């Protein structure tokens, strides 16, 4: 899951620097160049999928569905899933807010250059890609619950360092560490959501990656208004408090091991 998730994170990490290079001079006449990476990946996808045997793929999918029909999945644990969703909402608010305010924090409050502001955004998202892969590696060795808890606990001092940063260089270092720590639990949370809702894994993934993450974007304007009224330091302190709540919720999460029972055995027992 971590390898799958890291692709989009890597692409997003290069976006600020690419955009600053293309339209950094204030002209939008070259903005069409930003579509080149997407077009290139579209060509790669078409080439990679040309000549594949669609019939064989359909047969394999049908066999998988037939095999799934012979097992009885455990019941959904909606209470645990709700706690996980609240935890991810508490994760998304600091993530989106920091992503939105980071460049201003570097350039306006800490008197950094425009390039340092773009570099901070890149380091934040690039470190997230590293954190996603590292989280998958740690999950295979210490378990996903340990990875989730470690990510939240380590993100707290990283965000506090960004709030208290005395210089742009210090803020850049804390930004990179924050990005890595915040994405340590990313893949583990998705697989945990699917185990909480084994009968609705697609719903679990959709809510975890979609609805929960979008909450950060929905409340971002409120934090923007707070920044205009009280300053970026107050806003980052507020999202640090939100992350503290999310950490407490993450510590209350419990693992769920899937034990698939054959449907025939369940019927015999009945």
Protein Blocks (a to p, Z undefined) as FASTA:
>chain_A
ZZmmmmmmmmmmmmmmmmmmmmmnopaklmmmmmmmmmmmmmmmmmmmgoiafklmmmmm
mmmmmmmmmpccddddfklmmmmmmmmmmmmmmmmmmmmmmmmmmmmmnopafklmmmmm
mmmmmmmmmmmmmmmmmmmmnojklmmmmmmmmmmmmmmmmmmpcbfklmmmmmmmmmmm
mmmmmmmmmmmmmmmmmmlmmlmmmmmmmmmmmmmmmmmmmmmmmmmmnojklmmmmmmm
mmmmmmmmmmmpccdddddddfklmmmmZZ
